Amino acid sequence: METFIDIQRKFVNTILQLSEAEKVANRTPFRIAAQPLLLERGSRLNIVQHSGGGPLQYAIRNNFFVQTGHTPEFIRYQTDTEGGASGSPVCNDAWQAVALHHASRSVPASQVPQEVIDGNPIEVKVLNEAITLHAILNDLPAELKQRILAAQSLIS
């Protein structure tokens, strides 16, 4: 099983700064939630994904928080994602980014809300998992964290 540090290192390697940011200045970025969310079972979570480099898709069906992962830095949720969606933002219903999607995990069916499709029960034994953005931010070098928060207008 990957640890928080293993996964966090993967994401730190994806942080970049555009040298010509003015060329995309008219685009509205995803906002990072200012505070870590207090998620309760059933809290809605949405994923914006380009699975496998394909077209933009919104995962907004049957989308809710179920439990924390093996440590509090991870969250597990039911959301309809495609393979290749790792790195996609996980957003709350205000479309603030709260985590980065990275995997699905097999779990006992007793831990997952079960589904009924067309009147037929479907056994669900998989949850998606993400690492929270605040866990990533808190582990970054202070200068980099400050630059990200300033760009988000979360600090001045």
Residue pairs with C-beta under 8 A, 6 or more apart in sequence:
1 70
4 71
4 73
4 74
4 131
4 135
7 102
7 131
8 73
8 131
8 135
8 136
8 139
10 102
11 87
11 100
11 102
11 131
11 136
12 136
12 139
12 140
14 87
15 140
15 144
15 148
17 147
18 24
29 152
30 48
30 89
30 91
30 95
30 96
30 97
31 95
31 96
31 97
31 152
32 96
32 97
32 98
32 133
32 137
32 148
32 149
32 152
32 154
33 92
33 94
33 96
33 97
33 98
33 133
33 134
34 96
34 154
35 134
36 132
36 134
37 43
37 92
37 98
39 45
39 65
39 75
40 65
41 64
41 65
41 66
41 67
42 64
42 65
43 64
43 65
43 92
44 63
44 64
44 65
44 92
44 93
45 63
45 64
45 65
45 75
45 77
45 79
45 90
45 91
45 92
45 98
45 99
46 58
46 59
46 60
46 63
46 79
46 90
46 91
46 92
46 93
46 95
47 58
47 59
47 63
47 79
47 81
47 85
47 88
47 89
47 90
47 91
47 101
47 128
48 56
48 57
48 58
48 59
48 88
48 89
48 91
49 56
49 57
49 58
49 59
49 81
49 82
49 85
49 88
49 101
50 56
50 57
50 85
50 88
51 57
51 81
51 82
51 83
51 84
51 85
52 82
52 83
52 84
53 84
54 82
54 84
57 82
59 79
59 80
59 81
59 85
61 79
61 80
62 78
62 79
62 80
62 115
63 77
63 78
63 79
63 80
64 77
64 78
64 79
64 113
65 75
65 76
65 77
66 76
66 77
66 78
66 111
66 112
66 113
66 127
67 75
67 76
67 111
67 127
68 74
68 75
68 76
69 75
69 76
69 105
69 129
72 135
73 131
73 132
73 135
74 129
74 130
74 131
74 132
75 90
75 98
75 99
75 129
75 130
75 132
76 105
76 107
76 127
76 128
76 129
77 90
77 127
77 128
77 129
77 130
78 112
78 113
78 124
78 127
78 128
79 90
79 128
81 88
81 101
81 104
81 128
85 101
86 101
86 102
86 103
87 100
87 101
87 102
88 100
88 101
89 97
89 99
89 100
89 101
90 97
90 98
90 99
90 100
90 101
90 130
91 97
91 98
92 98
97 133
98 132
98 133
99 130
99 131
99 132
99 133
100 130
100 131
100 133
100 136
101 128
101 129
101 130
102 129
102 130
102 131
103 128
103 129
104 126
104 127
104 128
104 129
105 126
105 127
105 128
105 129
106 125
106 126
107 125
107 126
107 127
108 125
109 123
109 124
109 125
111 127
112 124
112 125
112 126
112 127
113 124
114 121
114 122
114 123
114 124
115 121
115 122
115 124
116 122
137 145
137 148
137 149
138 145
140 148
146 155
149 155
150 156
